[in-house]
């Protein structure tokens, strides 16, 4: 009984690990059709807070000329 249970547990762990490793590849192929982040919706508060600090080294676009009103 113990050996059979070990095989079942090992199979379950293998299936869980396989799903975890396959998930990034699934998301990458899914995002080719539709973007992961919808640009028509506003960013969540966490993303707007982190925004200025994430792209501090980006020089490809330049500064944003638009002035955003404070809420």
N, C-alpha and C positions, 0 to 999 in steps of 0.2 A: 504494500500500500504506500509506503514512504517513497519508493522509487517512482511510482506512478504519479504521485503528488508533485514530486520534484520536476518531472517532465512537464506537467501542466503549468506549474509556476514558471519554469524556464520558457515555455512557449508563450505565456502571457507577457513576460518581460520582453521577449524578442519582438512580439507584435507591438507593444507599447513603444519600444525604442525605434522600430521601423517607422511607425507613424510619426514619431517626433522628428526623425531625420528626413522624412519625405515631405513634411509640411512646408518648409521653405521653398522647395522646388515646386510644389503645388501653387503657392502664393506667387511665385515668379512667373509661372506660365499663365496664371489667371490674370495677373496685372498687365500682361501684354495686350489683352483685349479691352479691359477697363482699368482706369487708374485706381490705385489703392486709396488715394485721398481725392475726394470730390472738390474740385476747385470752385464750384459754384456756391458752396456752403462756406460760412465763416469758420475760421479756425477755432478750436476749443481753447478755453482760457490757458491751459497748460502750454499749448503750442505758441500762443501769442506772448506768453511770458518768456519762454525760452528762445523765441525767434531771433532777437538781436544778438544773442550770444552764440548761436549755432553757426552762422555764416560770417563770423568776424573776419575770416581770411579770404572771403570771396571777392574777386576783383573783375569778374567777367561782365557784370551788368552795370555797376556804378551805383551812385547814391540814388535814392528815390526822390524825385522832385515833388511829388504830391505831399501836401500837408494834411495830416489826419487829425480831425477834431477829437479832443478828449471827451470821454463820456462821464 
